[in-house]
Amino acid sequence: MPPKPAAGKKAADDVDMSDLSSFPEANICLFQVVFGKFKTKASRSKIQEHVLKSFPEERVKALTRQDILEYGKGRGIVVDDASNGLTMEQMMAQSAADRIFELTVAARKAKKEKQIKLEEAAAALATGDGANRAPKVETDNDLVDQLIHMPEYPSSEAEALALSQYGANVSCYFEIYQVQENLDGTAPNDLKTAREVSKSEEEEEQ
């Protein structure tokens, strides 16, 4: 059965799974952007904020730690007294996995709707007497249908292990690092050979 809506949310906000069996499979990629090599917290926070705003909303869904926590509490997965017998890592993992499943279903539904529109457009090209047949609509199943950015979760080996036990894993990690600028203050032409800025004392203390 679909999960109950979280407190404060309408049931209409949940993903419709009534026709789930008719949805095509979707390729989902969970990813994180790593900012660990910036020499100050301020630099890292500024770049992270810029990167998050640059993601196309229709292609990338963000799933933050706070999102996962609120989702789990709203559905009774995450409880403060651990009365369900699960550790916090397990509760967060189950909450994350359930939400990822909902996002996957939404991506599958969107993929079906897109295929229907393409088929209707192709059929419209065919003449009424059948002289011109509608071209066959084909989709590339190797393409990623939905990217899910998980910026703060999992953040430890225990969390990653718990998430994997619920059938989900972060597939890709993209690392953004800081390099030395030129003497005139401009960016280096070849970033591959640019010298990386070493960590400051502030970063090394973390």
C-alpha positions in Angstrom: 0.0 0.0 0.0 1.2 3.6 -0.7 2.6 5.3 2.4 0.2 7.6 4.3 0.7 11.4 3.7 2.9 13.2 6.1 1.4 15.5 8.7 0.5 18.8 7.2 0.4 17.4 3.6 -2.6 16.6 1.5 -3.0 13.1 0.2 -3.0 14.6 -3.3 0.7 15.5 -2.8 1.6 11.8 -2.8 2.6 9.9 -5.9 -0.3 8.2 -7.6 0.6 4.5 -7.8 -2.8 3.2 -8.9 -1.5 2.4 -12.4 2.0 1.4 -11.4 2.2 -1.7 -13.5 1.7 0.2 -16.7 4.6 2.6 -16.1 7.9 1.9 -18.0 11.1 1.3 -16.0 13.2 4.4 -15.4 16.9 4.8 -14.9 17.6 6.6 -11.6 20.9 8.0 -10.5 21.6 9.0 -6.9 24.6 11.4 -6.7 26.5 13.7 -4.4 28.7 16.7 -5.0 31.7 16.7 -2.7 33.3 20.0 -1.6 35.8 18.6 1.0 38.9 20.2 -0.5 37.9 23.9 -0.2 40.3 25.7 2.1 37.6 27.5 4.2 34.1 26.7 5.2 32.9 30.0 3.7 34.3 29.1 0.3 32.8 25.7 0.4 29.4 27.0 1.4 29.4 29.7 -1.2 30.3 27.3 -4.0 27.8 24.6 -2.8 25.0 27.2 -2.8 25.9 28.2 -6.4 26.0 24.6 -7.6 22.6 23.7 -6.0 21.0 26.7 -7.7 22.5 25.7 -11.1 20.8 22.3 -11.3 17.9 22.2 -13.7 14.8 21.5 -11.5 13.1 19.4 -14.1 16.1 17.0 -14.4 17.4 17.0 -10.8 15.5 16.4 -7.6 17.1 17.3 -4.3 16.7 15.0 -1.3 18.3 16.6 1.7 18.8 15.1 5.2 16.1 17.4 6.5 13.7 16.2 3.8 14.4 12.6 4.7 14.0 13.3 8.4 10.7 15.1 8.0 9.4 12.5 5.6 10.2 9.7 8.0 8.6 11.5 11.0 5.5 12.2 9.0 5.1 8.5 8.2 6.0 7.1 11.5 9.3 5.7 10.3 11.5 7.9 12.3 10.6 8.0 16.0 12.4 9.7 18.9 12.1 6.8 21.4 13.3 4.0 19.0 10.2 2.1 19.9 10.3 0.4 16.5 13.5 -1.4 17.4 15.6 0.4 14.7 18.7 2.5 15.0 18.6 6.1 13.8 20.8 5.0 10.8 18.2 2.3 9.9 15.2 4.7 10.3 16.8 7.3 8.1 17.7 4.6 5.6 14.2 3.3 5.4 12.8 6.8 5.1 15.2 7.7 2.3 14.5 4.4 0.5 10.8 5.0 0.6 11.1 8.6 -0.6 13.5 7.5 -3.4 10.9 4.9 -4.4 8.2 7.6 -4.7 10.5 9.8 -6.8 11.2 6.8 -9.0 7.5 6.1 -9.5 7.0 9.8 -10.4 9.8 9.5 -13.0 8.3 6.4 -14.5 4.9 8.1 -14.7 6.5 11.2 -16.4 8.3 8.8 -18.8 5.0 7.1 -19.8 3.3 10.5 -20.3 6.1 11.6 -22.5 6.0 8.4 -24.6 2.2 8.9 -25.0 2.7 12.4 -26.3 5.4 11.3 -28.8 3.1 8.5 -30.0 0.2 10.9 -30.5 2.4 13.4 -32.3 3.7 10.6 -34.6 0.2 9.4 -35.3 -0.9 12.9 -36.2 1.7 12.9 -39.0 0.0 9.9 -40.7 -2.5 10.8 -43.4 -6.1 9.8 -43.0 -6.0 7.3 -45.9 -3.2 5.4 -44.3 -0.7 6.2 -47.1 1.8 7.4 -44.6 2.2 5.2 -41.5 3.0 6.7 -38.2 6.7 6.4 -37.4 7.6 4.0 -34.6 8.4 5.8 -31.4 11.6 4.5 -29.8 13.2 5.6 -26.6 16.8 5.3 -25.5 16.7 3.1 -22.4 20.4 3.8 -21.6 19.6 7.5 -20.8 19.2 8.6 -17.2 15.6 9.5 -16.6 16.0 11.1 -13.2 18.9 12.5 -11.2 18.5 12.6 -7.4 20.9 14.8 -5.6 21.5 13.8 -1.9 23.8 16.6 -0.7 24.0 15.6 3.0 23.0 12.0 3.2 24.5 9.5 3.6 27.4 11.2 5.4 29.0 8.2 7.2 29.9 4.6 6.6 27.2 3.5 8.9 24.5 5.5 7.0 25.8 4.3 3.6 25.7 0.7 4.8 22.2 1.1 6.2 20.9 2.7 3.0 22.4 -0.2 1.0 20.5 -2.7 3.1 17.3 -1.0 1.9 18.3 -1.4 -1.7 19.6 2.1 -2.4 23.1 3.4 -3.1 24.7 6.7 -4.2 25.9 5.9 -7.7 28.1 8.9 -8.5 30.3 11.4 -6.7 31.4 14.6 -8.3 34.3 16.4 -6.5 34.8 20.2 -6.8 38.1 21.4 -5.7 39.9 24.7 -5.5 43.0 25.5 -7.6 45.6 28.3 -7.5 44.7 31.3 -9.7 47.2 33.0 -11.9 49.4 35.8 -10.6 47.1 38.4 -12.3 44.1 37.0 -10.6 42.7 35.1 -13.6 41.7 31.5 -13.7 44.2 29.0 -15.1 43.6 28.0 -18.7 44.2 24.3 -18.1 42.4 23.2 -14.9 43.7 19.6 -15.3 47.3 20.8 -14.7 46.5 23.6 -12.3 47.9 23.3 -8.8 45.4 22.4 -6.2 45.0 24.7 -3.2 46.1 22.9 0.0 43.8 22.7 2.9 44.0 25.5 5.5 44.4 24.9 9.2 40.6 25.4 9.5 39.9 22.5 7.2 42.5 20.2 8.7 40.9 20.6 12.2 37.6 19.1 11.0 
